[in-house]
């Protein structure tokens, strides 16, 4: 692995907004905050869910970003919805209501599978149509953000892994957690 440089380690740490903003601007990503912070409370009421502080902070400061290179599959805050209300046919076919009732769709994988937040734990799960499976892929939204930062560095050529095995091992070490399906995460999210 060459040139890994994380501009932040955690949402909320000292100078995280400035550091992430500088990193994004250096990678030609226009930094735009959420245009309507009242939307947070509106979505909490609509979803009957208290949005975790790290997600609120991210959206307040970066929720207006529209980039094909960074967080391109992240939903706009007003597009969050309960997984049980989504239109994916495979979700209705293969996952019962009890399984999906505690999940909020907030993003999609590169293969257009739903990435969801468990409303009770804040953990991130991926629901896949190929293979049909659901599994925990990140502990928190913060870990999802760090994975996206690494992906942007790779895309821009600022960081390089020697091979897929090295990349998988490095991401596992950087984004550890309990009960994470690392192989599934790497297969579906890179």
C-alpha positions in Angstrom: 0.0 0.0 0.0 1.4 3.4 -1.0 0.5 6.9 0.2 -2.5 6.2 2.4 -3.4 9.6 4.0 -6.7 9.9 5.8 -7.6 13.6 6.3 -9.8 12.6 9.3 -10.3 9.6 11.5 -13.6 10.4 13.0 -16.5 12.8 12.4 -16.5 15.3 15.2 -12.8 15.2 15.9 -10.9 18.5 16.1 -10.8 20.3 12.8 -12.6 17.5 10.9 -14.7 19.8 8.8 -11.7 21.9 7.7 -9.5 18.8 7.1 -12.1 17.0 5.1 -13.0 20.1 3.1 -9.4 20.7 2.2 -9.0 17.1 1.2 -12.1 17.2 -1.0 -11.2 20.5 -2.6 -7.7 19.1 -3.4 -9.5 16.3 -5.2 -11.8 18.6 -7.2 -14.9 17.8 -5.2 -17.0 21.0 -4.6 -17.8 21.2 -0.9 -21.4 22.2 -0.3 -23.3 22.1 3.0 -26.9 21.0 3.4 -28.9 23.9 2.1 -31.8 23.4 4.5 -30.9 22.2 8.0 -34.6 22.1 8.9 -34.7 19.0 6.7 -33.0 17.0 9.5 -35.9 17.4 11.9 -38.4 16.9 9.1 -36.8 13.6 8.1 -36.5 12.4 11.8 -40.3 13.0 12.1 -41.0 11.3 8.7 -38.9 8.3 9.5 -39.7 8.2 13.2 -36.0 7.9 13.9 -33.4 10.0 15.6 -30.7 10.4 13.1 -27.3 9.7 14.7 -25.1 12.8 15.4 -22.3 11.7 13.1 -24.8 11.6 10.1 -26.3 14.9 11.1 -22.9 16.5 11.3 -21.8 15.1 7.9 -25.0 16.3 6.2 -24.9 19.7 7.8 -21.4 20.3 6.5 -21.2 18.2 3.3 -24.8 17.3 2.5 -24.9 19.4 -0.7 -22.1 17.6 -2.4 -23.0 16.2 -5.8 -19.9 14.3 -7.1 -19.4 11.4 -9.4 -16.2 10.6 -7.6 -17.0 10.9 -3.9 -20.0 9.5 -2.1 -21.8 9.2 -5.4 -24.2 6.6 -4.3 -25.1 8.4 -1.0 -28.7 9.5 -0.9 -29.7 13.1 -0.4 -31.1 13.4 3.1 -34.7 13.8 1.8 -34.3 10.5 -0.1 -33.7 8.4 3.1 -36.5 5.9 3.5 -37.4 2.9 5.5 -36.2 -0.3 3.7 -39.6 -1.8 4.1 -41.0 1.0 1.9 -38.5 0.6 -0.9 -39.2 -0.8 -4.3 -36.6 -3.5 -4.6 -38.4 -6.6 -5.6 -35.7 -8.9 -4.2 -36.2 -7.3 -0.7 -39.9 -8.2 -0.8 -39.2 -11.7 -2.1 -36.3 -12.8 0.1 -36.4 -10.8 3.3 -39.4 -10.9 5.7 -40.9 -7.7 7.2 -39.4 -8.5 10.6 -35.9 -8.5 9.1 -36.2 -5.2 7.2 -38.3 -3.1 9.6 -35.4 -1.7 11.5 -33.4 -0.4 8.5 -33.2 3.0 6.8 -31.9 3.2 3.3 -29.2 5.8 3.0 -27.0 4.8 0.1 -26.5 2.1 -2.6 -23.6 -0.1 -3.4 -21.9 0.2 -6.8 -24.1 -2.7 -7.9 -27.2 -0.8 -6.8 -27.9 -2.8 -3.7 -29.3 -1.0 -0.7 -27.0 0.1 2.1 -28.9 0.6 5.2 -28.5 1.9 8.8 -29.9 -0.3 11.6 -32.0 2.2 13.5 -31.4 0.4 16.8 -27.6 0.0 16.6 -26.4 2.5 14.0 -24.6 -0.3 12.2 -24.4 -0.4 8.4 -25.8 -3.4 6.5 -25.8 -4.3 2.9 -28.7 -6.1 1.3 -27.6 -7.9 -1.9 -29.5 -9.4 -4.8 -26.5 -11.3 -6.1 -25.9 -13.3 -3.9 -29.1 -12.9 -2.0 -27.8 -12.0 1.4 -27.7 -9.3 4.1 -24.7 -8.6 6.3 -23.2 -6.0 8.5 -20.5 -4.2 6.5 -19.5 -1.3 8.7 -19.8 -0.4 12.4 -21.0 3.1 11.8 -21.5 5.8 9.1 -18.1 7.1 10.0 -16.5 3.9 8.8 -18.5 4.1 5.6 -17.2 7.7 5.1 -13.6 6.5 5.7 -14.1 3.8 3.1 -15.3 6.4 0.6 -12.3 8.6 1.4 -10.0 5.7 0.6 -11.9 5.0 -2.6 -11.5 8.6 -3.7 -7.7 8.5 -3.1 -7.5 5.3 -5.2 -9.6 6.8 -8.0 -7.4 9.9 -8.1 -4.2 7.8 -8.1 -3.0 9.2 -4.8 -2.9 5.8 -3.2 -2.2 2.4 -4.7 -2.5 -1.1 -3.4 -0.1 -3.7 -4.8 -2.9 -6.3 -5.3 -6.4 -7.1 -4.2 -5.2 -9.2 -1.2 -3.2 -6.3 0.1 -6.2 -3.9 -0.3 -8.6 -6.3 1.4 -6.2 -6.7 4.4 -5.6 -3.0 4.7 -9.3 -2.1 4.6 -10.0 -4.8 7.2 -7.3 -3.4 9.5 -8.4 0.3 9.0 -12.1 -0.4 9.4 -12.4 -3.3 11.9 -15.5 -4.3 13.9 -17.4 -7.1 15.4 -19.5 -9.4 13.3 -18.5 -7.6 10.0 -18.6 -9.8 6.9 -15.3 -8.6 5.5 -15.3 -10.8 2.4 -18.9 -9.6 1.5 -18.0 -6.0 2.1 -14.9 -6.2 -0.1 -16.7 -8.1 -2.8 -19.6 -5.7 -3.0 -18.0 -2.3 -2.0 -14.4 -2.7 -3.0 
